[in-house]
Amino acid sequence: MSAVVSTGSTSGVRWVRWPAAHTLADGTESLPADAARIGYGADYNPEQWPEEVWADDMRLMREAGVNIVSVGIFSWALLQPTPDTWDFGWLDRAIDLLHANGIAVDLATATASPPPWLTELHPEVLPVNRLGETIWPGGRQQWRPTSPAFRRYALALVEKMAERYAQHPALSMWHISNELGCHNVYDYSDDAARAFRTWLEARYGTLTELNRAWGTAFWSQNYSSWSQILPPRLAATHPNPTQQLDFARFSSDALKDYLVAEREILRRATPEVPITTNFMVMGETRGMDYADWAAEVDLVSNDHYLLVADPAAFEELSFSANLTGQIAGRAPWFLMEHSTSAVNWQPVNQAKTPGQLRRDSLTHLAHGADAICFFQWRQSLAGAEKFHSAMLPHAGENSSVFRSVARFGGELARLAEVAGSRTKQARIGILFDWDSWWASELDSHPTELLRYKAEAMAWYTAALANGLQADIVPARSVLAGPGLADYDLVIAPMLYVVPDELADALAGYARAGGHLVVGVFSGIADADDHIHPGGYPGAFRDLLGVRAEEFGGLLAGQTVALSGDLPVGSTGSLLTHDVSVAADVDVLARFDDGPFPGVPAITGRTAGAGRASFVATVPDRAALVALVGRFATDAGIHSPLPEEVHGTVQLALRQSDTREYLFYINHSALAVTVPLGAADGDLTAVDLGGSTLAADSLTLPATGVAVLSRARTET
């Protein structure tokens, strides 16, 4: 299979296959295929509008600098009006028009939502929830990932799409389905039950091994036939925890298997066209293990939306963009959807403030996105998302949103040289693990108040508060590729599921000279969600030189005082341990009160050539910021930013073979000046966007982002 490489790329990643240069409808020439560019566009739904509107769309897209759009995502019912009829005419005309105006097409396979005739003809494709209730048509994604009937019709549609558009010159990328698992990740139907049994038989081989893994001797759950096994449907009380964990794994795999089925059809028809699907690395979306899915696509794409009720919404955006870049292996990735302003699906939907569209977009770019796209191009007049903002709002082109969109399109054209560069690896890695996310939040635990994503986010924002860069590293990468060798500090927040090989790898990292920090409720269980016996934190007990016999759960709002090398008034919350320590362990802080007064709360220990530390509670923000600062200093890591802008300005870096690109991102609603020194090198402006660069300082406006460049010195 031939590779399609982004212009100027040092990554070798398969990227958008930009159309060859051609004469446009107005007589001008389009850019050549190898011209450097950042992708810019949106979901385009021409089927929602009379065709006389399309010409106006083309004019305004070109004015805004749009160079790629996603087409056909929810068009199955129009493309196949009945089981035996097809209508591609409107889509042919739309794609031809886009090509004539120099706009590339990310063509969806249109399988995201089945048409009403299919669910009427085959109601067995409809998902079933854990209560046994059918999820009926009327919304979207009303299909089972394991339904043979759905696959038969959906894959036939994919074949038709591939056959019809394989040679179209506008086709730049295939877009499989849409947000797989957004509404149908967990299906408890009979189809799912059959597929779940097949998955379990492949995983365990024998019922004896499954019974061992699931601990079925408890509560008389021992299985004597595969046919007895069901998804974890509504039960009288507390379903088997390993059954629940395996069902989460299976559900992610079932969607991935469907993704692969579509991909294989497209690869046979168009081996040279890259294939993607839009992940949803955002908020609490957790059903899909995207670190596992990444190998199945040619380039990683992501959808991200801010949650306005979250006081750390922008930090969550930065976290998710960072994680997406790491899932992509620090290669360029595609931001498929975010919003120009308000969305429609939150309890309260707030418009973005001036400058926020630019800041949010450039934060994704800073973390490796080589395409910045929105949902959607023209704001709908009807349907469930009619109040969702768009590039072209209800108010039309004479609007602040469209003016911002067009202005930002011009800015991305000036940032074209950044395309193809990779994100620069940080010296701090924060592990992120879907198994731990799924398993740590199951019922029947010492507390149900702990939240995995919140814990990982807290450590990330504490690094930002110290002016430090940190990578959000999928835990599965620890056992593959270069692992953690290039990180000086690795933090494992709430790493609840720790198989022996992962524990060995992390211990090896520390003993080889790294600094490992283990957070609360870590090392507790193995891959089967069985407790590591001998005392907590189980898998890390010997490495850390600590041992706990009990958890001390704290009620919501309850705290324990911490004393030691921490800010005055530091507290812990949610969970504590009754920690005892080996003679060679340094106690950095103790619990002053709570369930275990006087007991060590934060410890450190020399481990071979490195160090291993343990944090036995959830520290408050000030304490956590101080801890991360101390751990970083101990690991020889210092912020490239002056202390006066720590926590206000984030610095993110990308690099090509010859240049380093520095994104200075102002988190605040006030202007801020960043002093620059000799260590910052000979900086030149790529795009200031209202910022001011002087010989010794950079002044950023409120929510401003400046992109600077300097020669790359290290190899």
VENUR-V389919 format. One line per field, one symbol per residue. phi: phi as a letter, one per 30 degrees, with the letter a starting at -180 (. if undefined). psi: psi as a letter, one per 30 degrees, with the letter a starting at -180 (. if undefined). burial: b if it has 9 or more other ideal C-beta (glycine too) atoms within 8 Angstrom, else e. A space follows every 50 residues. Layout:
phi->???
psi->???
burial->???
This chain:
phi->.ddccdeidcciddbeddddeaddecjdcddddcddacdbladcbdddbd ddddddedededddidbabcbidccedddbdbecbbbceddedddedddd cicdcccddicdbddedddddbdddddbdddidddddkcahdbcdcdddd deddddddedddddcecddddcaccdhaheiebbdcccddeddddddddd dddcibdeddddddhdddhhceccaddddbdddebeaheeddeddddddd ddddddddedddeddddddbdccdbbbddbdahcdbdcdddddedcbdbd bbcbbdcddddcedddededdddeddediidebcddbacdadccccebcc dddeidedddddddeecjdcbbbbcbdcddcbjdcdcddbdcdediddbd ddddddddedddddceddejdcddddccccdbbdedddddcddiceacdd bedddddddddddddciccbccceddddcbidicedcdbbccdhddcbde ddedddddedddkdccccdehcidbcdcicdddjjddhdcedddibbbcb ccdcdeidbbdcbkdbeeidbcbiabbddcbddccdccabddbidbdide cbbbadbidbbbbbccacddeddddddddddddddicbddcdddcdiccc cbbbbcdbbccccccddccbdbccdcbdddiddbdcachjdbccdbabcc dehdbcccbaddcdc
psi->kkkjkkkgkgfgkkakjkllklklfgflklklegkklkkkblkkiffflk fffeeeeeeeeeefgkfklkkgehgefeeiflfglkjfeeeeeeeeeeef ggklkjjlfggeklleeefeeifffklklffgkkjllfclhilkfgjeee eeeefeeeeeeeeegegkffjfkkjkbkhkgefgejkgleeeeeeeeeee eeefeleeeeeeefhffkhhgkkfkeffkllilklekilkeeeeeeeeee eeeeeeeeeeeeeeeeeeeiffklklljlijkbgjffkiffefefflfkk lkkkkkjffjfheeeeeeeeeeeeeeeggglkljjekakfblafglekjk lklkfeeeeeefeeeegfkgkjllkadkklfllfgfgkllejlefafile eeeeeeeeeeeeefgeffkfllkkklfkkjkkjeeeeeefgllhlfkgfk keeeeeeeeefeeefgglkkkjjkfffeglbfbgegkfkkkikhiejjle eeeeeeeeeefffljkkkllhlgelafghkkjlfllhcfgeeefglkkfl kjkklkfklkkklailkkgkllleklliklllfgkkjfllkfaafikfkk ekllkkjbfakklkjgajlleeeeeeeeeeeeeeggkkkfkkefgkfekk kkklkaeflkkkjjjjflglkkkjkkaeffaiklkekfhflkkleglkkk lkglkkjlllkkel.
burial->eeebbbbbbbbebebbbbbeebebeeeeebbebebebbbbbbbbbbbbbe eebbeebbebbbebbbbbbbbbbbbbbbbbbeeeeebeebbebbbbbbbb bbbbbbbbbbbbbbbebbbeebeebbbbbbeeeebeeeeebbbbbbbebb bebbbebbbbbbeebbebebbbbbbbbbbbbbebbbbbbebbbbbbbebb beebeebebbbebbbbeeeebebeebeebebbbeeeeeebbbbbbbbbbb bbbbbbbbbbbbbebbbebbeebbbbbbbbbbbebebbebbbbbeebebb bbbbbbbbebeebbbbbbbbbbbbbbbbebbbbbbbbbbbbbbbebeebe ebeebbbbbbbbbbbbbbbbbbbbbbbbbbeeeebbebbbbbbeeeeebe bbebbbebbbbbbebbbbbbbbbeebbbbbbbbbbbbbbbbbeeeebeeb ebbebbbbbbbbbbbbbbbbbbbbbbbbeeeebbeebbbbbbbbbbbbee ebbebbbebbbbebbbbbbbbbbbbbebbbebeeebbbbbbebbbbbbee bbbbeeeebbbbebebeeebbbbbbbbbbebeeebebbbbbbebbbeebb bbbbbebeebbbbbbbbbbbbbbbbbbbbbbbbebebeeebbeebbbebb bbbbbbeebbbbbbbbbeeebbebebeeeeeebebbbbbebebeeebbbb bbbbbbbbbbebeee
